[in-house]
Amino acid sequence: TTTTVEELVNGCSKGNPCQNGGSCEPSGTDDLFCLCQANYYGSRCEHTGDGTDLSVLESIIDGN
């Protein structure tokens, strides 16, 4: 089995873990972040809402 350099530095190379139409963006070695569509938030765009209520902001800050 071989591993390419791209797989080592691009956490998105194994597919898109982002939900609800979010876009996977590489972020460092084997890490990623999701760019969420409007009205979705969370580390994988798994939550819905407009992001204005305090609990939503706390969730984003905490990375949940």
N, CA, C and O of each residue as an XYZ file, in Angstrom:
256
protein
N       0.845     -1.187      0.000
C       0.000      0.000      0.000
C       0.882      1.240      0.000
O       1.832      1.332      0.778
N       0.573      2.179     -0.860
C       1.330      3.423     -0.904
C       0.441      4.580     -0.494
O      -0.776      4.547     -0.677
N       1.063      5.592      0.058
C       0.364      6.807      0.468
C       0.998      7.973     -0.259
O       2.217      8.143     -0.228
N       0.187      8.768     -0.906
C       0.732      9.923     -1.618
C       0.926     11.081     -0.657
O       0.338     11.113      0.424
N       1.754     12.027     -1.063
C       1.987     13.219     -0.252
C       0.678     13.966     -0.044
O       0.429     14.477      1.048
N      -0.166     14.039     -1.078
C      -1.439     14.751     -0.951
C      -2.291     14.146      0.160
O      -2.932     14.882      0.911
N      -2.311     12.817      0.278
C      -3.098     12.179      1.324
C      -2.563     12.514      2.711
O      -3.331     12.579      3.672
N      -1.260     12.727      2.824
C      -0.673     13.050      4.119
C      -0.980     14.477      4.552
O      -1.080     14.741      5.750
N      -1.131     15.392      3.621
C      -1.313     16.794      3.987
C      -2.715     17.309      3.720
O      -3.009     18.461      4.041
N      -3.592     16.497      3.145
C      -4.925     16.950      2.797
C      -5.960     16.056      3.459
O      -6.230     14.955      2.978
N      -6.538     16.517      4.553
C      -7.549     15.751      5.266
C      -8.810     15.519      4.462
O      -9.633     14.685      4.840
N      -8.985     16.232      3.364
C     -10.176     16.093      2.515
C     -10.002     15.022      1.446
O     -10.958     14.709      0.737
N      -8.809     14.453      1.311
C      -8.530     13.541      0.201
C      -9.321     12.241      0.284
O      -9.458     11.544     -0.721
N      -9.840     11.903      1.450
C     -10.583     10.652      1.621
C     -12.080     10.844      1.436
O     -12.856      9.935      1.727
N     -12.497     12.007      0.960
C     -13.917     12.283      0.775
C     -14.308     13.526      1.543
O     -13.499     14.108      2.266
N     -15.539     13.922      1.381
C     -16.029     15.138      2.026
C     -16.811     14.787      3.289
O     -17.936     14.296      3.196
N     -16.233     15.034      4.474
C     -16.941     14.737      5.718
C     -17.962     15.815      6.090
O     -18.711     15.652      7.053
N     -17.994     16.906      5.336
C     -18.900     18.018      5.638
C     -20.325     17.651      5.235
O     -20.554     17.046      4.188
N     -21.265     18.022      6.075
C     -22.665     17.708      5.834
C     -23.397     18.907      5.245
O     -22.866     20.017      5.220
N     -24.598     18.681      4.779
C     -25.516     19.735      4.334
C     -24.924     20.658      3.277
O     -25.163     21.865      3.294
N     -24.153     20.089      2.361
C     -23.602     20.872      1.256
C     -22.362     21.666      1.594
O     -21.939     22.511      0.806
N     -21.759     21.410      2.767
C     -20.537     22.113      3.139
C     -19.361     21.684      2.277
O     -19.343     20.573      1.747
N     -18.383     22.564      2.139
C     -17.192     22.286      1.339
C     -16.016     21.986      2.251
O     -15.750     22.724      3.199
N     -15.319     20.908      1.961
C     -14.147     20.508      2.733
C     -12.928     21.283      2.250
O     -12.665     21.351      1.050
N     -12.186     21.866      3.186
C     -10.965     22.603      2.879
C      -9.828     22.045      3.730
O      -9.979     21.919      4.945
N      -8.689     21.706      3.115
C      -7.554     21.210      3.893
C      -7.012     22.285      4.827
O      -7.045     23.476      4.517
N      -6.514     21.839      5.972
C      -5.970     22.768      6.961
C      -4.847     22.079      7.718
O      -5.070     21.533      8.799
N      -3.665     22.099      7.171
C      -2.527     21.490      7.837
C      -2.454     19.995      7.577
O      -3.195     19.464      6.751
N      -1.569     19.327      8.277
C      -1.338     17.905      8.093
C      -2.531     17.093      8.553
O      -2.873     17.085      9.736
N      -3.164     16.410      7.609
C      -4.288     15.515      7.862
C      -5.396     16.175      8.667
O      -6.062     15.509      9.460
N      -5.602     17.468      8.476
C      -6.660     18.190      9.167
C      -7.487     18.912      8.117
O      -7.071     19.047      6.966
N      -8.650     19.370      8.520
C      -9.547     20.023      7.578
C     -10.501     20.929      8.324
O     -10.607     20.865      9.549
N     -11.198     21.776      7.576
C     -12.319     22.521      8.124
C     -13.391     22.582      7.059
O     -13.115     22.415      5.871
N     -14.618     22.822      7.494
C     -15.753     22.849      6.580
C     -16.263     24.273      6.408
O     -16.457     25.003      7.380
N     -16.474     24.650      5.159
C     -17.135     25.911      4.841
C     -18.608     25.576      4.673
O     -18.989     24.877      3.734
N     -19.432     26.074      5.580
C     -20.844     25.691      5.618
C     -21.716     26.599      4.759
O     -21.426     27.781      4.575
N     -22.789     26.013      4.241
C     -23.811     26.766      3.529
C     -24.548     27.660      4.528
O     -24.451     27.456      5.738
N     -25.282     28.648      4.019
C     -26.075     29.541      4.875
C     -27.009     28.709      5.754
O     -27.587     27.719      5.305
N     -27.146     29.124      6.999
C     -28.023     28.501      7.994
C     -27.522     27.163      8.520
O     -28.285     26.438      9.158
N     -26.258     26.813      8.272
C     -25.657     25.619      8.860
C     -24.373     26.024      9.567
O     -23.699     26.972      9.164
N     -24.047     25.298     10.618
C     -22.824     25.581     11.368
C     -22.363     24.310     12.059
O     -23.043     23.286     12.008
N     -21.223     24.376     12.695
C     -20.630     23.239     13.387
C     -19.363     22.809     12.667
O     -19.116     23.219     11.533
N     -18.570     21.992     13.320
C     -17.297     21.587     12.730
C     -17.483     20.830     11.422
O     -16.585     20.825     10.579
N     -18.639     20.189     11.240
C     -18.937     19.468     10.000
C     -20.252     19.939      9.378
O     -20.874     19.208      8.607
N     -20.678     21.175      9.719
C     -21.928     21.769      9.189
C     -23.131     20.918      9.574
O     -24.102     20.826      8.822
N     -23.061     20.294     10.751
C     -24.092     19.353     11.161
C     -25.276     19.999     11.869
O     -26.286     19.334     12.103
N     -25.175     21.267     12.211
C     -26.254     21.963     12.918
C     -26.927     22.963     11.991
O     -26.312     23.494     11.066
N     -28.196     23.206     12.258
C     -28.927     24.172     11.451
C     -29.376     25.334     12.324
O     -29.653     25.153     13.510
N     -29.448     26.502     11.755
C     -29.844     27.715     12.465
C     -29.124     28.899     11.852
O     -28.232     28.734     11.020
N     -29.512     30.083     12.264
C     -28.896     31.265     11.662
C     -27.635     31.720     12.378
O     -26.981     32.662     11.931
N     -27.281     31.068     13.483
C     -26.029     31.380     14.163
C     -26.065     32.622     15.028
O     -25.017     33.099     15.463
N     -27.268     33.165     15.292
C     -27.318     34.395     16.067
C     -27.616     34.167     17.534
O     -27.414     35.073     18.343
N     -28.087     32.995     17.903
C     -28.374     32.816     19.318
C     -27.103     32.406     20.055
O     -26.225     31.769     19.473
N     -27.002     32.766     21.318
C     -25.771     32.607     22.093
C     -25.311     31.157     22.147
O     -24.111     30.899     22.048
N     -26.219     30.205     22.299
C     -25.818     28.803     22.376
C     -25.165     28.346     21.073
O     -24.254     27.518     21.091
N     -25.624     28.877     19.957
C     -25.022     28.554     18.667
C     -23.593     29.077     18.620
O     -22.682     28.354     18.217
N     -23.393     30.314     19.025
C     -22.050     30.896     19.027
C     -21.126     30.150     19.973
O     -19.960     29.929     19.645
N     -21.622     29.757     21.139
C     -20.805     28.999     22.086
C     -20.405     27.656     21.487
O     -19.270     27.212     21.662
N     -21.322     27.014     20.787
C     -21.035     25.735     20.150
C     -19.938     25.880     19.102
O     -19.047     25.037     19.008
N     -20.005     26.941     18.324
C     -18.990     27.183     17.296
C     -17.632     27.429     17.941
O     -16.625     26.885     17.489
N     -17.595     28.234     18.984
C     -16.343     28.549     19.673
C     -15.741     27.296     20.299
O     -14.528     27.095     20.251
N     -16.598     26.448     20.891
C     -16.132     25.223     21.535
C     -15.779     24.131     20.528
O     -15.156     23.134     20.893
N     -16.170     24.311     19.263
C     -15.868     23.323     18.238
C     -16.794     22.130     18.237
O     -16.427     21.064     17.742
N     -17.975     22.286     18.777
C     -18.939     21.167     18.796
C     -19.929     21.265     17.675
O     -20.805     20.409     17.547
